[in-house]
Amino acid sequence: MSDQSHPQLPMRRRRPWLIVATVALASALTGAVASRAVSQHAWAGPPFMGGTFDPARVEDGADRAVRHLAIEIDATADQQEKLRAIVKGAVKDLLPMREKVLAVRQRARVILTQPTIDRGAIEALRTEQLALADAASKRFAQALGDASEVLTPEQRRKIDDRLAEFREHRGFWHNWRRG
């Protein structure tokens, strides 16, 4: 192994990795925003307490997250509108998949509680789950690519910096304790 470190590499050799890393981190942040919007803003409590899943809350949460991110990275009004449209389209496409996943989960419960195990049904269920995951992954990747194209390299670097802070502190609520 050589004693040379990365900073000594010529800029031409470092640049592709910097771009790839920045796009990957921008993608990860977009994923975190979408995941947070779906998980935290859509759930109004457990069904036995009158809570229900509300797709409008998911869309609202995703929109608020994009507006917040746009402020953090100094996005222009045009960029913000493009990002909001990309995320809104992705959320609208991904939300129906949630219902399909829940239906598959219920079918799995039925299959696995039968007196005899139907391996063919289990395999069909597995195939269906993989197809759903693949469709969601493709749509998510499309949204990430679209969002990355809207941002400048400097804005993607700002996202990278925010992600580094987030990882360093293990999330916003990591050190918060009741007491």
C-alpha positions as CSV (number, residue, x, y, z in Angstrom):
1,M,0.0,0.0,0.0
2,S,1.1,3.5,-0.7
3,D,1.5,6.2,2.0
4,Q,-0.2,8.7,-0.2
5,S,-3.6,9.9,1.0
6,H,-6.7,10.9,-1.0
7,P,-6.1,14.7,-0.8
8,Q,-2.9,14.2,-2.8
9,L,-4.7,12.7,-5.8
10,P,-4.9,14.9,-8.8
11,M,-8.3,16.8,-8.9
12,R,-9.2,15.0,-12.2
13,R,-9.1,11.6,-10.4
14,R,-11.0,12.9,-7.3
15,R,-13.8,14.8,-9.1
16,P,-15.9,11.8,-10.3
17,W,-15.9,10.3,-6.8
18,L,-16.9,13.6,-5.3
19,I,-19.8,13.9,-7.7
20,V,-20.9,10.3,-7.2
21,A,-20.7,10.7,-3.4
22,T,-22.6,14.0,-3.5
23,V,-25.4,12.6,-5.6
24,A,-25.6,9.5,-3.4
25,L,-25.8,11.7,-0.3
26,A,-28.4,13.9,-1.9
27,S,-30.4,10.8,-2.8
28,A,-30.1,9.6,0.8
29,L,-31.4,12.8,2.2
30,T,-34.3,12.8,-0.2
31,G,-35.0,9.3,0.9
32,A,-34.9,10.4,4.5
33,V,-37.3,13.2,3.8
34,A,-39.7,11.0,2.0
35,S,-39.5,8.3,4.7
36,R,-40.0,10.8,7.5
37,A,-43.0,12.3,5.7
38,V,-44.6,8.9,5.2
39,S,-43.8,7.6,8.7
40,Q,-44.3,10.6,11.0
41,H,-46.7,12.9,9.3
42,A,-49.3,10.4,8.0
43,W,-50.1,8.5,11.2
44,A,-52.7,10.1,13.4
45,G,-52.4,7.4,16.1
46,P,-53.4,3.8,16.3
47,P,-56.8,2.8,14.8
48,F,-58.2,1.8,18.2
49,M,-57.7,5.4,19.3
50,G,-59.5,6.8,16.3
51,G,-56.3,7.4,14.3
52,T,-56.0,6.6,10.6
53,F,-53.5,6.8,7.9
54,D,-54.1,10.0,5.9
55,P,-52.4,10.3,2.5
56,A,-53.1,14.1,2.5
57,R,-50.9,14.3,5.6
58,V,-48.2,12.4,3.9
59,E,-48.3,14.9,0.9
60,D,-48.3,17.8,3.3
61,G,-45.4,16.5,5.3
62,A,-43.4,15.8,2.2
63,D,-44.1,19.3,0.9
64,R,-43.0,20.9,4.2
65,A,-39.9,18.8,4.2
66,V,-39.0,19.9,0.7
67,R,-39.6,23.6,1.6
68,H,-37.4,23.2,4.7
69,L,-34.6,21.5,2.7
70,A,-34.9,24.2,0.0
71,I,-34.2,26.8,2.7
72,E,-31.3,24.9,4.0
73,I,-29.6,24.7,0.6
74,D,-30.5,28.2,-0.6
75,A,-32.6,26.8,-3.4
76,T,-34.2,29.4,-5.8
77,A,-38.0,29.7,-6.0
78,D,-37.8,27.9,-9.4
79,Q,-35.8,25.0,-7.9
80,Q,-38.1,24.8,-4.9
81,E,-41.2,24.5,-7.2
82,K,-39.5,21.8,-9.3
83,L,-38.4,19.8,-6.2
84,R,-42.0,20.1,-4.8
85,A,-43.4,18.8,-8.0
86,I,-41.0,15.9,-8.1
87,V,-41.6,14.9,-4.5
88,K,-45.4,15.3,-4.9
89,G,-45.4,13.1,-8.0
90,A,-43.3,10.5,-6.3
91,V,-45.5,10.5,-3.2
92,K,-48.7,10.1,-5.3
93,D,-47.1,7.2,-7.1
94,L,-45.7,5.5,-4.0
95,L,-48.7,5.8,-1.7
96,P,-50.9,3.3,-3.5
97,M,-48.1,0.8,-3.1
98,R,-48.5,1.0,0.6
99,E,-52.0,-0.4,0.4
100,K,-50.7,-3.3,-1.8
101,V,-48.0,-4.0,0.8
102,L,-50.6,-4.1,3.6
103,A,-52.8,-6.5,1.5
104,V,-49.8,-8.8,0.9
105,R,-49.0,-8.8,4.6
106,Q,-52.6,-9.8,5.4
107,R,-52.5,-12.6,2.8
108,A,-49.2,-13.8,4.3
109,R,-50.9,-13.9,7.7
110,V,-53.7,-16.0,6.3
111,I,-51.3,-18.4,4.4
112,L,-49.1,-18.9,7.4
113,T,-52.0,-19.6,9.8
114,Q,-53.6,-22.4,7.7
115,P,-53.5,-26.0,9.0
116,T,-51.2,-26.9,6.1
117,I,-48.4,-24.8,4.6
118,D,-48.8,-24.0,0.9
119,R,-45.3,-23.4,-0.4
120,G,-46.7,-22.4,-3.8
121,A,-48.7,-19.6,-2.2
122,I,-45.7,-18.5,-0.2
123,E,-43.6,-18.4,-3.3
124,A,-46.3,-16.4,-5.2
125,L,-46.4,-14.0,-2.2
126,R,-42.7,-13.6,-2.3
127,T,-42.7,-12.9,-6.0
128,E,-45.4,-10.3,-5.6
129,Q,-43.5,-8.6,-2.7
130,L,-40.3,-8.4,-4.8
131,A,-42.3,-6.9,-7.7
132,L,-43.7,-4.3,-5.4
133,A,-40.4,-3.5,-3.9
134,D,-38.8,-3.2,-7.4
135,A,-41.5,-0.9,-8.6
136,A,-41.2,1.3,-5.5
137,S,-37.4,1.3,-5.9
138,K,-37.5,2.3,-9.5
139,R,-39.9,5.2,-8.8
140,F,-37.9,6.3,-5.9
141,A,-34.7,6.2,-8.0
142,Q,-36.4,8.2,-10.7
143,A,-37.4,10.9,-8.2
144,L,-33.8,11.0,-6.8
145,G,-32.3,11.4,-10.2
146,D,-34.8,14.2,-11.1
147,A,-34.2,16.0,-7.8
148,S,-30.4,15.7,-8.2
149,E,-30.6,17.3,-11.7
150,V,-32.5,20.3,-10.2
151,L,-29.8,21.0,-7.7
152,T,-26.4,22.6,-8.3
153,P,-23.2,20.8,-7.2
154,E,-22.8,23.3,-4.3
155,Q,-26.4,22.6,-3.1
156,R,-25.6,18.9,-3.2
157,R,-22.5,19.5,-1.1
158,K,-24.7,21.4,1.4
159,I,-26.9,18.3,1.6
160,D,-23.8,16.2,2.1
161,D,-22.7,18.5,5.0
162,R,-26.1,18.3,6.6
163,L,-26.1,14.5,6.3
164,A,-22.6,14.4,7.9
165,E,-23.9,16.5,10.8
166,F,-26.9,14.2,11.1
167,R,-24.7,11.1,11.2
168,E,-22.4,12.7,13.7
169,H,-25.2,13.4,16.1
170,R,-27.1,10.2,15.3
171,G,-30.2,12.2,14.5
172,F,-31.9,15.2,16.0
173,W,-33.5,13.4,19.0
174,H,-30.6,11.1,19.9
175,N,-29.5,13.0,23.1
176,W,-33.0,14.1,24.1
177,R,-34.1,12.5,27.4
178,R,-37.1,12.9,29.5
179,G,-36.5,13.8,33.1
